[in-house]
């Protein structure tokens, strides 16, 4: 198992909302490269800081995504919207869990 890649992004002045929209769009496209999960977090105390998480079973699938046309287009189109360099890192999940809702169901809600 390859794991989860953490990609920190830091938006330049007044570009946070635009970068957020593009990160959502490009993250969804990672599933075309066999990503098993994705998430984008925006920090509450620093609205210019984002964390993109992409889960892959194979490291080579991430490399195909990172070097693929969607990410090349993203980096070209959004050039100047984020600080460089972008240094990503891999991690292995060791545990996770959720608290069940009162009706016993698990739900994921994302607010923007």
Buried (B, 14 or more C-beta within 10 A) or exposed (E): EBBBBBBBBBBBEEBBEBBBEBBBEBBEBBEEBBBBEBEBBBEEEEEBBBBBBBBBEEEEBBEBBBEBEBBEEBBEEBEEBBEEEEEEEEEEEEEEEEEEEEEEEEEEEEEE
